[in-house]
């Protein structure tokens, strides 16, 4: 059973994870510019303060 996992299942899982990551990174090209930008840090700090208050 371990032999089957090492020869067939593990490589397929590695390739699938790689393809999903590649797809996620490539999808940023098609997003509008405002969605592809990093999240503003100042708003996140205010939001965290509101959560704890």
Phi and psi in degrees as a GROMACS rama.xvg file:
@    title "Ramachandran Plot"
@    xaxis  label "Phi"
@    yaxis  label "Psi"
@TYPE xy
-65.4744  -36.8886  UNK-2
-61.5768  -44.206  UNK-3
-60.783  -43.3335  UNK-4
-62.9851  -45.0578  UNK-5
-69.1183  -35.1126  UNK-6
-85.9223  -32.7726  UNK-7
-118.556  -50.6181  UNK-8
-75.6904  -46.5959  UNK-9
-61.1372  -46.7599  UNK-10
-62.0676  -37.2938  UNK-11
-65.2122  -41.0676  UNK-12
-63.1923  -41.7922  UNK-13
-62.6616  -44.9412  UNK-14
-65.5956  -40.4984  UNK-15
-63.2549  -43.4362  UNK-16
-62.7288  -42.0445  UNK-17
-61.617  -44.5751  UNK-18
-66.1873  -38.2853  UNK-19
-64.9448  -41.7012  UNK-20
-65.0964  -41.4538  UNK-21
-63.3269  -41.5488  UNK-22
-63.854  -41.9473  UNK-23
-64.5059  -40.7854  UNK-24
-71.1681  -39.7551  UNK-25
-68.8945  -28.2931  UNK-26
-65.4162  -22.6334  UNK-27
-62.3843  -25.6598  UNK-28
-62.7042  -35.7668  UNK-29
-90.621  -5.15017  UNK-30
-76.5963  151.123  UNK-31
-61.061  155.577  UNK-32
-60.5537  -34.0983  UNK-33
-70.7515  -26.88  UNK-34
-83.1428  -27.8787  UNK-35
-80.0509  -13.7579  UNK-36
-73.5872  153.773  UNK-37
-63.3006  153.359  UNK-38
-67.5752  138.585  UNK-39
-66.7828  130.939  UNK-40
-75.3622  -35.9587  UNK-41
-63.3094  -38.7736  UNK-42
-67.8049  -34.6491  UNK-43
-66.5931  -37.2966  UNK-44
-66.3959  -42.17  UNK-45
-63.4097  -38.6758  UNK-46
-66.3548  -41.2441  UNK-47
-65.0671  -38.3207  UNK-48
-64.6084  -37.4963  UNK-49
-68.7897  -31.8077  UNK-50
-69.0051  -38.9027  UNK-51
-83.8773  -21.4003  UNK-52
